[in-house]
């Protein structure tokens, strides 16, 4: 995955960003992220940008004081006063020079003290940094103090470390010291020494051969020998800890109990039955149903906004109400509610359906007004796909003593991105004993009401949102839990790339596809990024890109492309704000593969801010690298909500 070689080392520059940021000489850096692009800044460099080397900032003058300003305005300053001002300025310049020299001396001393920078860092290390044993380990000795020899090698041991507060070994002065007992030696694979100019020019790369079995509390000793310089070997100690494991386990258990209670109802899993309204309907009746549904302006408006928003796809649903099935719509089988007319006194309703001919299913909840008018209930319904072509539907009914209808939109397996309205529907009536959550459809609480809207892309990629399922996220710590069928997600992503490319051959390897689809300048790039050759390439207009724009692109590309790196990993799930700022990345659990989780704390300053879950495939979608929005929430302050809200 990283393209590392025991002979050529990091030839592709897969670790170039790590080596630049963990350079022993680096003290300060800046970083920023917008959508899926990260920028890291370490300061101007005369080698990177000729003529922009940082020069000593010797102040020519101190800021004007009130006494100096008054002297210039009144022109009545005495000779003694002017002498005092000149002396103050001279002292200030001397102080600034001393401070600058002292800072430079301290910086040089700090760099000289650093023998090496390691990843993972030495000491107590979060267990998730191992990435299940896939992430390479690196040691970057200070090249001003150490250089490699032909005998350089790395050895690793499992150890037991005794701390001074425990049974430490006492030295001659009676003072207790740290000690480590070697238990068993661990094999090393993928050992390589790279001396290219990717950041620190001396980098040792390797993998300990038992990281898949590493657990919280395990301790390791790493010895790097065969050096020349200040010493011939360096030793490092690590102790891995699973930080936040209890909180994540507690959140997982709570969501498992909630899901078990919800899906444990036997009524949800009755024998599938074809509904009477689905047994015989011609294609013409579907178009009539669609056209009549658009008679209500409010309903048509909401469906048009649905087409241009998160759900379903904007391109295929530009005119939803004018689309009909060219053939008989796919059959839908009822499981939990065989009767399409439902009467309930509960604000929460769960429904299960099954259909083998549907690739994705979405739904709208509409409240029936007097005079047979309809109005969409925002965030009133949520559809997720389970295994065996089963669809689990959650409904939140806001007002008692009202009638509702559930309208469905579906896509065929043959055309999964073309969503069309399905004639099957449910009619629901809430009784007098049902809780009222909203006083009306103009209630101020409507903006935070209901369930999180989940994109139909989640069904195509085998994604199930476990927590949170409500639209609102309260200001506090929130636990996010998502299950991903990785094989299905990767297969769908590959099929989309192949469809856009216009062929249905197996997807080539990443490095081969990059060489075939990049410009000649990119072919010489060791980082093999597609940022400049694909994603930031100026679009072709009527006469092609503007010459000045194209020239600027090439200048920026020639400078930054060798120092740009595409992300690794098959699948990324990121929590981002509505402004595109990355909040946190969901990490996969090591004990339950496929479950991605994260704890995020939201503050009052983030209230009324939108949060999105975005899906990316860095290795597969190298040309576009565009994230897909899977789900959306809104952060709100804790208010007095009705029971069941």
Order of alpha helices (4+ residues) and beta strands (2+ residues): alpha-beta-beta-alpha-alpha-beta-beta-beta-beta-beta-beta-beta-beta-beta-beta-beta-alpha-beta-alpha-alpha-beta-beta-beta-beta-beta-beta-beta-beta-beta-beta-alpha-beta-beta-beta-alpha-alpha-alpha-alpha-beta-beta-beta-beta-beta-beta
